[in-house]
Amino acid sequence: MARIEGVDLPRNKPIWVALTYIYGIGPTVARQIVERAGIDGMTRVARLTDREVAQIREVIQESYRVEGDLRKEVAMNIKRLVDLGAYRGLRHRRGLPSRGQRTHTNARTRKGPRRPIAGKKK
């Protein structure tokens, strides 16, 4: 089993798909990584040699910020906005959408499940 950046990659998927299981790597970046490592993107993870896994790991470490470092950076950016008292920081603090979406209806992902108001009828 290939383990890169602390993530176990699924064995039966092509390497470019498996790399997307790492936080911070999407399909486009995964294809770039595979290309720079000189590996066929359709090779299954189970068929990779240790040398190929090492090449992929090296490309990721030298060029991309992923997993823990990226999560820490995103959290610090949000914390900075909250500490400044910026509008976006206030939206994060209240658990509401921060990019201008409407909240009268929708926004259930950020706001959570509906809570009924006692005694209110249509």
TORFIKOL-724362 format. One line per 3 residues: number of its first residue (from 1); their letters; for each residue z, y, x of C-alpha. Coordinates in nm, 2 decimals, padded with zeros to 4 digits. Example, Ala and Ser with C-alpha at 12.3 -4.5 7.8 and 13.67 -1.06 7.14 Angstrom:
! residues 2
1) as) 00.78:-00.45:01.23  00.71:-00.11:01.37
This chain:
! residues 122
1) mar) 00.00:00.00:00.00  -00.10:00.34:00.14  00.18:00.60:00.14
4) ieg) 00.08:00.96:00.21  00.31:01.26:00.19  00.58:01.04:00.03
7) vdl) 00.35:00.92:-00.25  00.25:00.56:-00.30  -00.12:00.56:-00.38
10) prn) -00.25:00.32:-00.65  -00.42:00.03:-00.47  -00.71:-00.04:-00.71
13) kpi) -00.85:00.31:-00.74  -01.12:00.48:-00.52  -00.95:00.68:-00.24
16) wva) -01.07:01.02:-00.38  -00.91:00.94:-00.72  -00.59:00.81:-00.56
19) lty) -00.55:01.13:-00.35  -00.52:01.33:-00.67  -00.18:01.16:-00.74
22) iyg) -00.04:01.39:-00.46  00.09:01.72:-00.59  -00.14:02.00:-00.48
25) igp) -00.45:01.78:-00.44  -00.72:01.79:-00.72  -01.05:01.62:-00.74
28) tva) -01.25:01.88:-00.54  -00.99:01.90:-00.25  -00.96:01.51:-00.25
31) rqi) -01.34:01.48:-00.20  -01.32:01.74:00.08  -01.04:01.55:00.25
34) ver) -01.23:01.22:00.24  -01.54:01.39:00.37  -01.35:01.55:00.66
37) agi) -01.19:01.22:00.75  -01.53:01.05:00.76  -01.45:00.79:00.49
40) dgm) -01.66:00.68:00.19  -01.49:00.83:-00.12  -01.56:00.51:-00.33
43) trv) -01.36:00.29:-00.09  -01.07:00.13:-00.27  -00.72:00.22:-00.14
46) arl) -00.64:-00.15:-00.08  -00.94:-00.18:00.15  -00.85:00.11:00.38
49) tdr) -00.75:00.03:00.74  -00.44:00.18:00.89  -00.66:00.40:01.11
52) eva) -00.84:00.55:00.80  -00.51:00.61:00.63  -00.39:00.79:00.95
55) qir) -00.70:01.00:00.95  -00.65:01.11:00.59  -00.28:01.18:00.66
58) evi) -00.38:01.40:00.96  -00.64:01.60:00.77  -00.39:01.67:00.49
61) qes) -00.11:01.77:00.73  -00.33:02.01:00.93  -00.51:02.18:00.64
64) yrv) -00.32:02.16:00.32  00.02:02.24:00.17  00.12:01.96:-00.06
67) egd) 00.42:01.79:-00.23  00.76:01.93:-00.13  00.64:02.23:00.06
70) lrk) 00.41:02.34:-00.22  00.68:02.28:-00.49  00.92:02.49:-00.28
73) eva) 00.67:02.77:-00.24  00.59:02.78:-00.62  00.97:02.78:-00.70
76) mni) 01.03:03.06:-00.45  00.74:03.27:-00.60  00.89:03.23:-00.95
79) krl) 01.24:03.31:-00.83  01.11:03.62:-00.66  00.96:03.74:-00.99
82) vdl) 01.28:03.67:-01.18  01.49:03.85:-00.92  01.26:04.15:-00.92
85) gay) 01.29:04.17:-01.30  00.92:04.17:-01.33  00.77:04.11:-01.68
88) rgl) 00.64:03.77:-01.56  00.98:03.69:-01.43  01.14:03.77:-01.76
91) rhr) 00.90:03.54:-01.94  00.99:03.26:-01.70  01.36:03.32:-01.75
94) rgl) 01.32:03.30:-02.13  01.09:03.00:-02.11  00.79:03.17:-02.27
97) psr) 00.43:03.18:-02.17  00.38:03.43:-01.88  00.00:03.47:-01.90
100) gqr) -00.04:03.66:-02.22  -00.08:03.38:-02.47  00.03:03.44:-02.83
103) tht) 00.37:03.31:-02.93  00.38:03.38:-03.31  00.21:03.04:-03.35
106) nar) 00.15:02.78:-03.08  00.33:02.80:-02.74  00.52:02.49:-02.84
109) trk) 00.49:02.34:-02.49  00.69:02.63:-02.34  00.92:02.70:-02.64
112) gpr) 01.00:02.33:-02.72  01.02:02.17:-03.06  01.06:02.38:-03.37
115) rpi) 01.42:02.46:-03.47  01.47:02.52:-03.84  01.64:02.83:-03.96
118) agk) 01.92:02.75:-04.20  01.87:02.87:-04.56  01.51:02.99:-04.50
121) kk) 01.25:02.89:-04.76  00.88:02.95:-04.76
